[in-house]
């Protein structure tokens, strides 16, 4: 029987609207009683599993992944959760410790780290074994789960058995989620899980980016295997064994009737007769899953059409020469004040501005139209809510402001108390129920690792630790996507390829749905349609110099999502990764755009991965270019979408730098990233300032580095790094207006207190300095508009806002990551405000904007604009600033910021207080090495 959640659990969520009111307590008691009769899938055991002898971390490796390891729930467990809030075992037992760090970090010591993290040592002590499973009755693998968290520890005596066990354990913990995302990757989510507008938007977002056929998915597998020799063959064998394990669990849970209850709620299984099927997995499902993950977190670039539109707007206002200068100053391609991960001055030029651009294909004014994706809408697919979800999905796909998450703090042993390197790092992958990632330990021939993997791709640990080293990643965002203008011929569906009129390839998906218990959305349907060219899918249509063109996007990882499996295989191989150099060699085989970090007992290392195409001389990666041979990637083969790539030495990389920080900031000098906003103020500064101070003092410990991360996680970037300069302008003369003066006092007090968004006490659900936080949240968009729109004009201001959002506060549902998502302050105009205000104050600015904007450069006029907007902001009530949503009442500031585990299944969890930190996180300090 599932346990009842303790009273100290995080704040309870409202029942999601998609679950109807039939889940009342009285009406489900009999149903629950009947559903509890099937046998449970795990059996208790008295295993004598001992702590592993191949663990060199000395008990100093820890990790955490909320809400909990168990992401599967039977129908009975879902009904109990919906009706009474009861959680299945291990469904949210990591959520409380994760949440508590926000209030507990101030008094953190090394001895208390595992109050907030899990012990990530290899193995399970015999008195901590909760269960042992022998999947499929095999004799070559066991799955041991520990009592505290239920994490699977998979041990195999054969490679096949080990991977079979990994697949079985993955299905035990995430079967429903894996099924959801294999359908997302194929653009078929609504037909599988229901037609809720959020489901429509999700499948559209990913299928627009990777519109693959089944043959395309298989071709990716064939090419990845063929191009990687023995490791490719091993990867194929591992994947097949993994799938066999998944399917063995499907069969066992189906016959035992303990499969995830969502299959009943969505109409795929009958709760009484057990009629219906859960489709077996196949190897192409893994590529479909990989395409989703690669698109979410590892595909930097795009946005060239938006860049062109803002450049044209700037040139229209200022003329070509001055307009280009204004555009470049806002673009901040290589800002000298930007925080860097490789900060030793070493230069890694990439995607630099050419002296004379060649082949640019800028659109004619007013001619750009986004290519439609959805056609033939019927029923609920034709509602305003559904079309709005489509518009949001398209904007998310086509922007360069990708979800760049995750952070890392790594300190060389030279500056630690023990003399061993320390790392606090992890991916910031959002908050879901169940979580996209899952924990596991995997030990077998050629495999020895513990950590997190994306559900359905866990044949290897993707982020975690080996025997004597740990690794992690952050999204890097360098540009591996280019936009080509293909000239049309004959009609709108033919284009010129090397002088020959060539037909576009049309790929379609038709989806339909009807109401289910899980999703009451009315019946509906639509057809998704993408036209593909050799230069990638069509995203826009326009004219260039009067000629009709289609703008296509080509990314180097397109048709190559399967390739990265080799790098992850190497990371799990104890015979391969033994040093910083072999670590860097392993991640060079990963074509996703990530920053990779490494720590062992003596060394640290960094490497930026991704297939960076070598562009033709003179091509500016910021803008569309003509689809002509002269402007293609060097040695590009359209059949395989391969080209020449920059060599590993040209990627930002480093070994044993004094420290590394990363929060999706600029990697190194002269290395241009696709997203805008790598300027003087970036959330990476929150880490840089704290870690630099620790290193200068020396004696860094695991707890002090974790404190630095946790302190930055509660910081309001605007308040810490920009607000003091705004107040300096306002206080350049005495503030006589009483409303403005009161607001200034509150804001100044908040800055003095540390500029944190922090509860008054643990669990109070009220912020200290709440009025100041409300004022700044209201003031920021007002002051930015008042500062820049008069000088830029409405059209250019709007165009630049399309390149870079104005704000991304925790409560900003309009930000790239949406509301209740935790991740905040990545994208915003903080650098622009910082540079402009400093210029108006007469202070030194490196890489400043081309003009002064606040008050037209007049300090007194700037001050007047700031005070006027501050008064307006101060007069807005909490209900106006935080209008409420399906999670929160209007005016509830804490709730507006709070993190919600977004339900992807039937189990819901409580809200937790806002923290801007990785979802899965490691704290590591190795004591010895092989």
Protein Blocks (a to p, Z undefined) as FASTA:
>chain_A
ZZdddfkbccdddddfklcfklpfklmmmmmmmmmmpccfbdcdfdfbdcdfkbcnlopa
ccdddfbfblcdcfklmmmmmmnopacehklmmmmmmmmmmmmmmmgcfklmmmmbccfb
ecjdfklcfbdcdehhiakbccdddfklopacdddfbfklmmmmmmmmmmmmmmmmmmmm
mmmmnopmmmmnopcfklmmmmmmmmmmmcccfklmmmmmmmmmmmnojmlmmmmmmmmm
mmmmmmmmmmmmmmnopacfklmmnopacfklopacdddddfklmmmmmmmmmmmmmcge
ejklmmmmmmmmmmmmnojklmmmmmmmmnommackbccfblnhpacdehiacfbdghia
cddehkaccddfbghiehjllpmklmmmmmmmmmmmmpmbdcdedidddddfklgmnopa
cddddddebjadddfbdcdddddehiacdddddehiambcfbdcdfkbccddddekpafb
dcdddddehiambcceehiacddddddddddddddfklmcdcddddddddddfkopafbd
cdeehiacddddddfkgoplmmmmmmmmmmmmmklmgcfklmmmmmmmpcbdcddddddf
kbccdddedjdddddehiafkbccdddfklgcehiafklopaddddfklpccdehiabdc
dehiafbghiacfbghiafbdfklmmmmmmmmmmmngoiafklmmmmmmmmmmpcfklmm
mmmmmmmmmmmpccfbfklmmmmmmmmmmmmnnopacdfbghklpaehklmmmmmmmmmm
mmmmmmmmmmnommlmmmmmmmpcfbdcfklmkbmnoghklpahkbccklmmmmmmmmmn
opacehiafbdfegnhpaklmmmmmmmmmmmmmmpcfklmmnopakbcehilklmmpccd
ddfbfbdcdddddddddfbdcddddfbdZZ
